Each structure stands twice: as structure tokens, then as C-alpha cells.
Amino acid sequence: MAEVILKNIKKVYPNYEVKKHKKKKKDAPEEKKVNLQVTDEGVVAVQAFSLDIADREFIVLVGPSGCGKSTTLRMIAGLEDITDGELYIDGTLVNDMAPKDRDIAMVFQNYALYPHMTVYENMAFSLKLKKTPKAEIDQRVREAAEILDITQYLDRKPKALSGGQRQRVAIGRAIVRNPKVFLMDEPLSNLDAKLRNQMRAELIKLREKVDTTFIYVTHDQTEAMTLGDRIVIMRDGFIQQIGTPQEVFNHPSNLFVAGFIGTPQMNFFSNCRLVKDGGKWVVDVMDKRFELSADRQQALNEANAEERPVTVGVRPVHIVVGGEGIPAKIDVSEMMGSELHLHMNAQGTDVVAVVQTSEIDLDKVSHHADVCFTFRPEDMHLFDPETEKNLF
């Protein structure tokens, strides 16, 4: 149980390719390789990462592959050196502290179990290294096994277990150490969809039983939304937004967060304009006008806003199909049980709508059918096309 504080953490890997070339001109732009920033100093994997994690908080780092989330976790664990910045665990600066002295436990993506040891021996191994009394080892192992419902597997070898059971053992091996901080690096990514859903529920139960600080890394935004007290969304080594799952879903800070969080992802309408009509602020979207809500009217007036181009974002669940609105043609209709996912084309823009099958005439939304759709003005998100930031 501990507070974890990261202050302006930076990680730069040496880039030997840069050193082979002539020195870059002073005003030459910095190049980008894949999605990492390449400088004369090296390849910047994590930059200006600052985060205060409260005691017993469950924090999830989420983002696409290569965004720096696993590198950040490995720096907390001590498996990667910190190039710059400060890392505190339970009030102690640990930048130069060995991993074994940080009182953390890490669960890896590939389980990392010893194949020649039984489940019991795997879970007890770290305690034996610390010369913990046998009676205490036995008590801790059996308590952890009970929590994870793997008592019946204690005498088995890892090869005799399923993927989900092996992951439970890996988690159990971490639990027995009673660490101050749990670190988890995509622990469910090797499991099939059904087992992943089951293990997500198990982790939520585990969090209630094991009262400590969790830092969890995933690229799956569903895991992030269901597990985290707060989630940290990363891109290209930078933090894009920090907030509760509901905050980042309802109020995404920029276009990237808006598109990354939510399934199916948010619809975006470019070439829209924010204009004043009869003293009221309205948004032109595909030749239709939407008058903004009273609170947004007030916010724009107080900010002395000017007419400008905007990118409009609307979540698929907020698209209403039928009646009058913006004309579109249905390209694909996906039946998802109680829901129907409609992929439409409107003036060359792909639009996805999620509708309840009980609320729509299925014959009228068949393949290539002509329909109209609309949405409520309060469900619109407005973004600056240049900075990509949310206007509200």
C-alpha cells in the first residue's frame, strides 16, 4: 500500500543510426520514426510524464502499441533506467533503487512461470529467497490460492493448466509478497475473448480483497474503462488525458481521445462551421443547422468566440436513424443481438449508428437502403481542426 508519484519522467533510448549521420542543421525539423520522436539525444519513448497515484488507487495506462505505456511501467518497476525526472514510491525517491528493494510485484503478459516447479513452488519461490519461515510461506500461498480459486491446482505443473489458470498463478505469486504496489503489463492479452471477460471480473473482485495500489497497462480500452478508478491515455510518449472512465468518455480532451475511447469509435464530421444565426450559436453539419444548448451558448459568449471551422464528433449511440435529417445510404448492417450497427455513407463520410433492434423497422434499414439520420445538439463534441482540442 503506497502512493506513487512520477514527476516529469522521461525515457530516451540511444539511437545509433542518428550518430552515424552528419550533425543535423540547427533549424532542421526533428524526424519521427514510426510514432516515436527521434532527436540527437536518441529515441524519446516517454516524455514529460507526471502523475500522482493515490494509495490503494487502481490506475490504468492505456494507448496504442508504441505509445510508451509499458516503458513507463518498467521504469516504475526498475527494469528500465529513468533518463530524467523523479519517481517516488511511498515517499521514497527510487530512481537508483534496485527492483528487489522497491517492494513492488509485477505480473507479465506471458505469465513467466517456472515450468519445472509446481504451482505451490512457483508461488512460494520469492518468499523462500527471502528466507521466510516455512509456516508463513504455507499460510500466504494457501491464502492467495483461496482468493484466486486455484487451491486444487497447487500440486500441478504449469503445463497442466489453461491460460487463465496460469495467469491466476502469476497473480498469486505476486499476491503472496504483500507488495506496496502491483504492476500489471497487459496480463489478459494472451487469453481468448470469453476468458478475458471472465478474468476482468476476477480482477475487479481481487482488487476488493487485496487492498493495495494497482498500476495496470493495456491497449484494450474496454479493460481500461471497466477496471480503472482513473485512466491515463497515452500517445507517442505523451499523456493525452487523465480522468475517470466517465470523464474521458463524456468529455474527451482532444480528437485522439475521442476516437480511442468508445466502441464503435466516435463519428467525426469535418468541414463544419460554428456560426451565429439570429444571435444564437449554431453549427452547420452537412447542410443542416444545429443550435447549441444554453450552457454552450453562454460559454461561447463569455469567451468572446468568433465564427470558425470546427470538427464535430458524435458517438454512434447518439445517432438517431429515421425521419428527417441528413441523407445517407446504408453500406453494411451488422446484427449484434439486441443492437444493430449501421455503417452509412453520407456525402462521402462514413457514419456508424448503434440502434436498438426493438426500436427500428429492420426492413427499412437493409443493405443499400436510403435513410436519414440526426442527433441532439447536446450530444455533439466540437474540436478545433488545427489543434484537435475540444472547445468545451
N, C-alpha and C positions, 0 to 999 in steps of 0.2 A: 504494500500500500504506500504509494508515494506520488508526489507531484512531479511532473516532468516539464521542464522549461527549455525551449530552444530559442536562442537569440541570434538572429541574422546568420543562421547556419549556411555554409557554402561548401560545395564539393566540386573540385576540379580534378579531372584525370589528365595526366600528361599526354600530350598529343605529339608524337614523334614525327608525324607527317609534316606538321607546321614547321618544325625546327629544320627540316631538310630544305625548305624553300627559302628564298631570299626574304629578308625582313620586309614586312608589309609597310606600304606607304602610310604616312601619318593619318591622312583623311580617308583612307580606303575603308569601305564598309566591312563589318565583321561578317564572316561567312557562316552559313548554317549547314550542318551535315545531319541528314535525317531530321530529327526535331531537337537536336542538341546544339547549343551555341558554341562555336569554335573560336577561340581567341589565341593570342600569342602565349597566354598563360597555359592554355590547354583546353580540354573539352569540359564545359561547365554543365554538370549534371543536375545540381541543386543550387539555387541562388536566392539569397535574402529570405530564408525560411525562418519565420518567427511564429511560435505557438506556445501558449500556456495550457498545459493539460492538468486538470484538477485531479486530486486524489480520488480514486475509485471511478473515474470517468472512463467511458468507452468511446475512444476516438477512432475514426476510420479515415485512412488516407486513400483516396480514390482518384483514378485518372487513366488515360490510355497507356498502352505499353510505351516505355521510354520516357515517362513524364518525371521520373525521379523519386517515386514513392518508395520503392524497395530500397533504393540507395539511402534515403532518409532513415528508414527503419534500421538498416545495417549500421548506420552511424550511431544511432541510439544504442544498438547492441554492442558497439565497439568492434564490429567486423570490418568497418571502413574508417579510415582516418578522416577527421574533420579538417578541411582546408582552412576554414575561417569561421569565426563565431564561437558561441559558448553553449554547452549542454549541461544542464543541471538535473540531477535525479535526487529527490528528497533533500534538496537544498545544497547538495554537494556538486562542485564542478568536476565532471568526469571525462573531460576531453582526452586526457592522457591516462585514464584509468583502464586497466586490463578488463576484458569482458567478464572474466570469472569473478571480479571484485565489484561488479556493478549491481549485483543482486537482481538480475533480470532472467527471464526464461523465454526462449524463442521456439516457436512451432513453425517448421518449414513446410513448403509446398509438397516436397517429396517424402514426407514422414521421417526420413533419416533414422530408421530403427536399425539396431544391430541384428543381422539375420541369424546369428548363431546363439542368441540369447532368447529366453522365454519372455513373455510379456512382463512377468513379475521382475525378472532380472533387468530388462530394459528400463522399467520404471524406477528400480532401486539403484541403478548404476551411479547416478550423480551423488546420491546420499552415501553410498559406500566409499566413493572417492573422498568425501568429507569426513570419513570415519565416524559417521553417525551410528549410535548404538543399534544393534540388530532389532531390538524390540520396537524402537521408534521407527525404524525403516519399515518394518512389517505393518505397523499401525498406519503410517502415512500412505503406503502403497494400497492397502486394503480400503482405506477411506476414499482415496482418489478413484479406485476401481468401482466402488459403490456409487459414487457420484456419476460416473460415466457409464454405468451398467456394463462393465467388462469383467466382473469378478469371475465369471465362468470361463474366461479365456486366459487366466493368469499363467497356466501351465503350457500354453501353446506357443509355438514359434510364429514370427510374423508372416511367414509364407502360408500358414494355415488360416490366415484371416482375410476378410474382404477389405476393400479400400477404406470403407467407412470405419471398420473396426480398427484398422491400422492408424487412422487419423485420431481416433479416440485414445489409443495407446500413446501416441505422440503428445497429445494434450495432457494425458495423465502423467507422463514423465515430467512435464513442466509443472503441473499442479503440486506434486509431492515436494517440490523445493520451496514452496510458500514464498515465491519471489515478490519483490516490491512492484514489479512491472511485468506484464505479459506482452510479448511481441508476437504477432502472427502474420506471416508472409504468405498470402493467398492460400490458406490451408485447405480450401474446398475446391480449388480449381481442377484437381485430378479426378473428381467424383462426377458421376453421371447426374443428370438434371434432377431426378427423383431423390437421390441420396443427398444431393446438395441442399435441396429444400428441407429435408429431414435434419441434416446437420446444422443448418441455420437455426432451426428451432431449438436444437440441443445446445447450441452456443448461447442462446438467449437464456435458457434455463441455467446453464453453467455460470453465467455472469451473476445470477441471483445467489448462487451457492458459494462462489469464490469471490469474496469481497476485495477486489484489488483493481489496479489500473490496467486497462487494456489499450493497446495500440495495434490496430488491425489494418492490413494493406490488402486491397483488392482492385481489380479493374472492372468488377461487376457492380454497376450502380444499384442493382436490386439488393445485393448484400449490404451495401453502404446504407441504403435507406432504411432497411429493416433492423440493422444491428446497432448503428451508431447513436450515441447521445448527441454528438456533433460530427459532422463530416468535413473533411478538408479536401477540396477539389484542386488537383494539380494539373499543370500543363507546361511542358518544356522547362521543367525545373522550378517554376514559379507557382505560388499559391494563387488560385483564381478567386476562391471564396471559402469562408469558414462559417458554418452555421448549423442549426438543427436541420434534420431532413425536411421538415415542413417549410423552414425559411428558404432553403435553396430551391425547393420545388416551386413555391409561390412567388418568391422574389429573387430570381437569378440575377447575378450582378452583371453578366455580360452574355453575348451570343453563345460563347463556348459552353458556359454552364447551362444555359437554357437548352441547348441541343444535346448536351451529355446526360443530363438528369431527366428521367421520364421515358417510359416505353409505351407506345412508339414515341419517337422523339418529336419535339415541338415543330409545328409548321412555321416556315418563315416566308413572308411576303416582302420582296424588295420593291424599290421604286415607288414607295408610298410617300405621302406628304402630310405633314401636320400643318393645318391652316386654320385661320379664323373665318367663321361664317356667321354673320349677324351677331357679332360679339361673343360667340361661343367657339371653343376649340374643337375641331373635328379632324378626323384622319381619313384621307382618301385611299381606299384599298380597292384596286381593280374596278375603278369607275363607280364604286359605292362609297357613301359617306357614313361615318360612324361618329356620333357625338360623344365626347368623353364624359366620364362621370364627374359629379360636382367636386369631389376632393382633388381630382386631377386638374380640373379647370382652375381651382384655387391655387394649386401648386405651380402651375404654369404662369399664372398671372403674377404671383408673388416673386417668381424668378425672372420676370420681365422677358419671357420667352419670345422668340421670333419664329415666323413660319420657316419650315425647314424640311428636308427629306428625312424619312425615317424608315427603318426596317421593322415590320410588325411581326410579332410572334404569337401564335395561338396554339394551345395544346389540343391534340386530337379529340380528347374527351369533351372539349368545349365547342367543337364544330357541330352545328345543327344542320342536318340534311333534310331537304323538303321545303315546299312553299316557295316564297320569293327570296332572292338573294343573288349571289354571284354564280353565273352559269358554269357548269363543269361536266365532264364526261367521265364515267367510271371505267377505269382500266382493269382493276383487279378487285375482287370481292373475297375476303378471307373470313370463313366461318370459324369463330373461336368459341363455340358453345353458346353461352348467353350473350356474347358480344359479336359484332360484325365489324371487321376492319375494312373500310372502303378506301382504296387508293384511287384518287381522282386527278384529272388534269384540268387546270383552269388557266387559260391563256398561257400555256407552256410551263406553268408551275405545278409541281407535284404537291398534292394536298392529301393528307391522311385524316380520316374521321373515324372515331370509335363510337358506334351506336349500339343500343340495346336491341336485340332481335325482337323483343316483345313490343317495342315502340315504333316499329317501322314495317311497311309493306315490302316484304322481300322481293316480290315480283317487280317492284318499281326501282330496285337498286341492283339489277342484274348486270352482267358484263356489257360494257359499251352503252349503258343507259344514260340519257341526258338528265341531269338533276341540277338543283340549285342548293347552295349552302350559305350559311351566315354564322354569326357569333355575336355574343354580347360585348359591347364596348369595354365593360369592366374586366373581361377575360383577355383583353389584348395586352401584350407587353411591347413597349416601344423602345427601340435601340438606335443609337447613333450609328449610321452606316460606316463612318470613318473610325471612331474609337471602339465601336462594338459594345459600348457600355449601355446599361439600362438607364433610361431617362428618369425613372421613378424609383 
